[in-house]
Amino acid sequence: MTENTRCPAAHPEDPTPCDGPPVVTVLDANNGGADGCEHHGARLLASLEGGRVYALPDAPDGAAIRVFKAADGTRPFAWVQDGPRTRADQLSNLENREGNR
């Protein structure tokens, strides 16, 4: 990837840069997927219901589990700044489990 391109998992409205090359594939509930860096893979996974993450063949050890764990604490559509988030569907899985609403 060049400096100005981002991984396929990066949402067009998400301004954050990639944290490295694509290392995971994130699949939605219908098996549609995108390859991504760990950062954007986690943000995409957090925004999906029924999503799954798999390491690419040349990924560093633990890449998929790092993305899975990061997604757990990431709010869906984290790049959207639309005011306070209080509904369960606006909070991270971790926040919902801990009751931080």
N, CA, C and O of each residue as an XYZ file, in Angstrom:
404
protein
N       0.843     -1.179      0.000
C       0.000      0.000      0.000
C       0.885      1.238      0.000
O       1.941      1.265      0.633
N       0.453      2.225     -0.695
C       1.193      3.485     -0.690
C       0.722      4.324      0.488
O      -0.243      3.977      1.169
N       1.407      5.420      0.716
C       1.088      6.287      1.845
C      -0.343      6.807      1.787
O      -0.958      7.004      2.835
N      -0.889      7.034      0.601
C      -2.218      7.620      0.453
C      -3.330      6.589      0.339
O      -4.502      6.964      0.324
N      -3.007      5.314      0.257
C      -4.054      4.309      0.172
C      -4.241      3.651      1.528
O      -3.330      3.615      2.355
N      -5.429      3.137      1.732
C      -5.714      2.444      2.981
C      -6.242      1.055      2.659
O      -6.607      0.761      1.521
N      -6.276      0.222      3.658
C      -6.711     -1.155      3.459
C      -8.196     -1.198      3.087
O      -8.932     -0.257      3.385
N      -8.639     -2.269      2.446
C     -10.048     -2.386      2.043
C     -11.030     -2.378      3.213
O     -12.209     -2.089      3.007
N     -10.588     -2.683      4.423
C     -11.489     -2.684      5.579
C     -11.753     -1.279      6.117
O     -12.669     -1.093      6.918
N     -10.976     -0.297      5.695
C     -11.157      1.079      6.177
C     -12.411      1.680      5.555
O     -12.534      1.730      4.332
N     -13.334      2.132      6.382
C     -14.545      2.786      5.893
C     -14.157      4.125      5.272
O     -13.287      4.815      5.803
N     -14.781      4.506      4.162
C     -14.420      5.771      3.508
C     -14.559      6.997      4.411
O     -13.844      7.981      4.220
N     -15.461      6.955      5.385
C     -15.667      8.107      6.266
C     -14.773      8.058      7.516
O     -14.760      9.006      8.302
N     -14.044      6.982      7.697
C     -13.149      6.838      8.849
C     -11.822      7.510      8.503
O     -11.121      7.054      7.600
N     -11.464      8.594      9.210
C     -10.267      9.342      8.849
C      -8.953      8.743      9.364
O      -7.878      9.245      9.032
N      -9.024      7.693     10.161
C      -7.814      7.173     10.790
C      -6.944      6.409      9.798
O      -7.457      5.756      8.890
N      -5.626      6.491      9.974
C      -4.707      5.782      9.074
C      -4.590      4.306      9.438
O      -4.929      3.901     10.550
N      -4.117      3.525      8.509
C      -3.827      2.118      8.764
C      -2.651      2.018      9.730
O      -1.803      2.908      9.790
N      -2.615      0.920     10.485
C      -1.498      0.706     11.407
C      -0.520     -0.336     10.874
O       0.323     -0.847     11.611
N      -0.640     -0.640      9.603
C       0.239     -1.615      8.970
C      -0.460     -2.215      7.762
O      -1.514     -1.732      7.348
N       0.115     -3.252      7.202
C      -0.486     -3.890      6.036
C      -1.693     -4.738      6.437
O      -1.883     -5.024      7.619
N      -2.510     -5.141      5.460
C      -3.606     -6.053      5.768
C      -3.072     -7.368      6.338
O      -2.170     -7.986      5.774
N      -3.650     -7.779      7.469
C      -3.229     -9.021      8.123
C      -4.402     -9.928      8.464
O      -4.205    -11.079      8.854
N      -5.635     -9.409      8.318
C      -6.825    -10.211      8.630
C      -7.879    -10.032      7.552
O      -7.866     -9.060      6.797
N      -8.789    -10.990      7.499
C     -10.013    -10.859      6.718
C     -11.160    -10.813      7.698
O     -11.263    -11.667      8.579
N     -12.021     -9.829      7.555
C     -13.224     -9.716      8.377
C     -14.404    -10.078      7.489
O     -14.592     -9.505      6.415
N     -15.199    -11.040      7.955
C     -16.372    -11.488      7.218
C     -17.634    -11.072      7.942
O     -17.687    -11.089      9.171
N     -18.661    -10.695      7.172
C     -19.951    -10.391      7.775
C     -20.784    -11.670      7.860
O     -20.303    -12.747      7.506
N     -22.011    -11.559      8.319
C     -22.871    -12.723      8.519
C     -23.184    -13.446      7.212
O     -23.549    -14.621      7.235
N     -23.048    -12.766      6.077
C     -23.314    -13.369      4.769
C     -22.041    -13.775      4.036
O     -22.075    -14.079      2.843
N     -20.931    -13.779      4.744
C     -19.616    -14.151      4.209
C     -19.028    -13.146      3.236
O     -18.105    -13.474      2.492
N     -19.551    -11.921      3.230
C     -18.895    -10.848      2.499
C     -17.726    -10.389      3.350
O     -17.845    -10.306      4.573
N     -16.604    -10.092      2.723
C     -15.452     -9.761      3.549
C     -14.542     -8.718      2.967
O     -14.645     -8.332      1.803
N     -13.638     -8.273      3.828
C     -12.614     -7.317      3.425
C     -11.351     -7.613      4.214
O     -11.410     -7.949      5.397
N     -10.222     -7.488      3.559
C      -8.937     -7.616      4.231
C      -8.606     -6.283      4.887
O      -8.945     -5.221      4.364
N      -7.945     -6.347      6.027
C      -7.623     -5.107      6.702
C      -6.432     -5.196      7.614
O      -5.990     -6.277      8.004
N      -5.920     -4.020      7.946
C      -4.904     -3.915      8.985
C      -5.586     -4.215     10.314
O      -6.812     -4.304     10.378
N      -4.804     -4.371     11.369
C      -5.411     -4.684     12.660
C      -6.369     -3.574     13.110
O      -7.456     -3.864     13.611
N      -5.985     -2.338     12.940
C      -6.811     -1.207     13.378
C      -8.166     -1.187     12.667
O      -9.209     -1.173     13.321
N      -8.155     -1.186     11.341
C      -9.412     -1.112     10.605
C     -10.183     -2.430     10.642
O     -11.411     -2.432     10.553
N      -9.473     -3.544     10.773
C     -10.153     -4.822     10.954
C     -10.984     -4.809     12.219
O     -12.120     -5.285     12.219
N     -10.432     -4.267     13.307
C     -11.164     -4.193     14.577
C     -12.351     -3.241     14.468
O     -13.434     -3.541     14.970
N     -12.158     -2.109     13.823
C     -13.251     -1.143     13.692
C     -14.373     -1.709     12.827
O     -15.549     -1.490     13.116
N     -14.017     -2.438     11.768
C     -15.036     -3.060     10.934
C     -15.762     -4.155     11.704
O     -16.992     -4.204     11.695
N     -15.023     -5.024     12.362
C     -15.631     -6.116     13.123
C     -16.581     -5.579     14.187
O     -17.651     -6.149     14.402
N     -16.205     -4.492     14.855
C     -17.055     -3.894     15.887
C     -18.358     -3.355     15.311
O     -19.343     -3.208     16.034
N     -18.369     -3.061     14.027
C     -19.539     -2.466     13.382
C     -20.467     -3.498     12.749
O     -21.502     -3.139     12.188
N     -20.110     -4.756     12.833
C     -20.901     -5.824     12.222
C     -21.605     -6.667     13.272
O     -21.081     -6.866     14.368
N     -22.780     -7.156     12.941
C     -23.438     -8.174     13.756
C     -23.129     -9.516     13.121
O     -23.346     -9.710     11.925
N     -22.633    -10.420     13.906
C     -22.320    -11.746     13.383
C     -21.046    -11.801     12.568
O     -20.860    -12.728     11.780
N     -20.163    -10.826     12.740
C     -18.909    -10.804     12.003
C     -17.898    -11.779     12.585
O     -17.988    -12.184     13.744
N     -16.935    -12.142     11.750
C     -15.855    -13.049     12.145
C     -14.547    -12.519     11.582
O     -14.532    -11.782     10.597
N     -13.457    -12.902     12.218
C     -12.150    -12.447     11.757
C     -11.227    -13.648     11.614
O     -11.228    -14.559     12.443
N     -10.438    -13.629     10.544
C      -9.478    -14.694     10.262
C      -8.158    -14.059      9.863
O      -8.126    -13.062      9.141
N      -7.082    -14.641     10.336
C      -5.756    -14.150      9.956
C      -5.451    -14.519      8.510
O      -5.809    -15.603      8.050
N      -4.796    -13.624      7.806
C      -4.296    -13.936      6.474
C      -3.100    -14.884      6.626
O      -2.473    -14.918      7.685
N      -2.779    -15.653      5.582
C      -1.719    -16.665      5.698
C      -0.367    -16.144      6.175
O       0.359    -16.861      6.864
N      -0.019    -14.918      5.824
C       1.292    -14.391      6.215
C       1.218    -13.424      7.402
O       2.157    -12.669      7.653
N       0.105    -13.453      8.124
C      -0.090    -12.544      9.259
C       0.820    -12.923     10.428
O       1.163    -14.092     10.602
N       1.199    -11.943     11.212
C       1.965    -12.247     12.426
C       1.109    -13.081     13.384
O      -0.118    -12.992     13.373
N       1.762    -13.876     14.194
C       1.042    -14.685     15.172
C       0.150    -13.803     16.038
O       0.573    -12.744     16.502
N      -1.072    -14.242     16.248
C      -1.987    -13.552     17.142
C      -2.742    -12.388     16.531
O      -3.492    -11.715     17.238
N      -2.571    -12.125     15.236
C      -3.223    -10.963     14.623
C      -4.744    -11.034     14.754
O      -5.376    -10.044     15.123
N      -5.329    -12.172     14.461
C      -6.791    -12.280     14.501
C      -7.322    -12.118     15.920
O      -8.349    -11.469     16.118
N      -6.655    -12.686     16.898
C      -7.134    -12.550     18.274
C      -6.965    -11.119     18.768
O      -7.800    -10.635     19.532
N      -5.905    -10.432     18.352
C      -5.751     -9.020     18.723
C      -6.890     -8.188     18.140
O      -7.434     -7.317     18.818
N      -7.250     -8.454     16.885
C      -8.355     -7.732     16.251
C      -9.665     -8.045     16.975
O     -10.455     -7.141     17.245
N      -9.895     -9.308     17.286
C     -11.112     -9.717     17.985
C     -11.221     -9.001     19.340
O     -12.281     -8.481     19.689
N     -10.129     -8.980     20.089
C     -10.135     -8.328     21.404
C     -10.310     -6.817     21.279
O     -11.039     -6.209     22.062
N      -9.653     -6.217     20.310
C      -9.796     -4.771     20.116
C     -11.222     -4.418     19.717
O     -11.764     -3.417     20.187
N     -11.831     -5.220     18.863
C     -13.207     -4.973     18.427
C     -14.175     -5.029     19.596
O     -15.170     -4.305     19.612
N     -13.894     -5.877     20.571
C     -14.777     -6.025     21.725
C     -14.932     -4.712     22.485
O     -16.006     -4.433     23.018
N     -13.891     -3.914     22.543
C     -13.941     -2.645     23.253
C     -14.136     -1.435     22.366
O     -14.043     -0.302     22.837
N     -14.405     -1.654     21.086
C     -14.584     -0.570     20.128
C     -16.063     -0.374     19.835
O     -16.786     -1.336     19.575
N     -16.498      0.854     19.877
C     -17.901      1.137     19.559
C     -18.148      0.988     18.061
O     -17.272      1.290     17.250
N     -19.349      0.521     17.692
C     -19.684      0.430     16.264
C     -19.586      1.804     15.598
O     -19.946      2.823     16.186
N     -19.099      1.807     14.385
C     -18.967      3.038     13.604
C     -18.279      4.117     14.437
O     -18.781      5.232     14.572
N     -17.133      3.765     14.987
C     -16.405      4.630     15.920
C     -16.064      5.991     15.329
O     -15.838      6.942     16.078
N     -16.022      6.103     14.035
C     -15.656      7.359     13.383
C     -16.822      8.341     13.320
O     -16.615      9.510     12.993
N     -18.032      7.902     13.623
C     -19.204      8.777     13.567
C     -19.304      9.564     14.872
O     -19.342      8.984     15.957
N     -19.345     10.873     14.755
C     -19.479     11.760     15.917
C     -20.875     12.367     15.876
O     -21.066     13.473     15.370
N     -21.832     11.646     16.404
C     -23.224     12.085     16.313
C     -23.844     12.352     17.683
O     -25.045     12.160     17.869
N     -23.045     12.785     18.623
C     -23.564     13.078     19.952
C     -23.351     11.920     20.893
O     -22.678     10.948     20.551
N     -23.920     12.018     22.082
C     -23.726     10.969     23.080
C     -24.296      9.644     22.612
O     -25.337      9.583     21.957
N     -23.598      8.606     22.959
C     -24.060      7.261     22.623
C     -24.523      6.595     23.910
O     -23.737      6.395     24.836
N     -25.791      6.257     23.958
C     -26.352      5.684     25.178
C     -27.103      4.385     24.935
O     -27.286      3.596     25.863
N     -27.542      4.148     23.705
C     -28.272      2.914     23.405
C     -27.289      1.750     23.299
O     -26.128      1.935     22.936
N     -27.763      0.567     23.618
C     -26.921     -0.627     23.591
C     -26.282     -0.842     22.225
O     -25.130     -1.270     22.149
N     -27.005     -0.555     21.144
C     -26.452     -0.777     19.804
C     -25.403      0.264     19.428
O     -24.762      0.146     18.383
N     -25.224      1.276     20.263
C     -24.218      2.308     20.017
C     -22.959      2.095     20.856
O     -21.960      2.791     20.671
N     -23.010      1.136     21.776
C     -21.903      0.891     22.687
C     -21.121     -0.339     22.259
O     -21.599     -1.152     21.469
N     -19.926     -0.463     22.785
C     -19.109     -1.642     22.486
C     -19.680     -2.857     23.215
O     -20.451     -2.720     24.165
N     -19.296     -4.029     22.765
C     -19.710     -5.257     23.444
C     -19.252     -5.233     24.897
O     -19.993     -5.636     25.793
N     -18.036     -4.762     25.128
C     -17.490     -4.681     26.479
C     -18.338     -3.757     27.355
O     -18.679     -4.115     28.482
N     -18.678     -2.574     26.844
C     -19.508     -1.642     27.602
C     -20.871     -2.268     27.933
O     -21.380     -2.098     29.041
N     -21.444     -2.976     26.990
C     -22.734     -3.617     27.234
C     -22.628     -4.700     28.288
O     -23.504     -4.818     29.145
N     -21.562     -5.497     28.238
C     -21.387     -6.547     29.259
C     -21.182     -5.963     30.645
O     -21.669     -6.511     31.634
N     -20.460     -4.848     30.716
C     -20.155     -4.251     32.007
C     -21.262     -3.318     32.499
O     -21.219     -2.847     33.636
N     -22.247     -3.052     31.650
C     -23.359     -2.211     32.047
C     -23.030     -0.736     32.132
O     -23.658     -0.006     32.899
N     -22.054     -0.283     31.357
C     -21.643      1.130     31.346
C     -22.531      1.946     30.419
O     -22.074      2.452     29.395
N     -23.788      2.069     30.778
C     -24.714      2.797     29.922
C     -25.244      4.016     30.588
O     -26.041      4.745     29.998
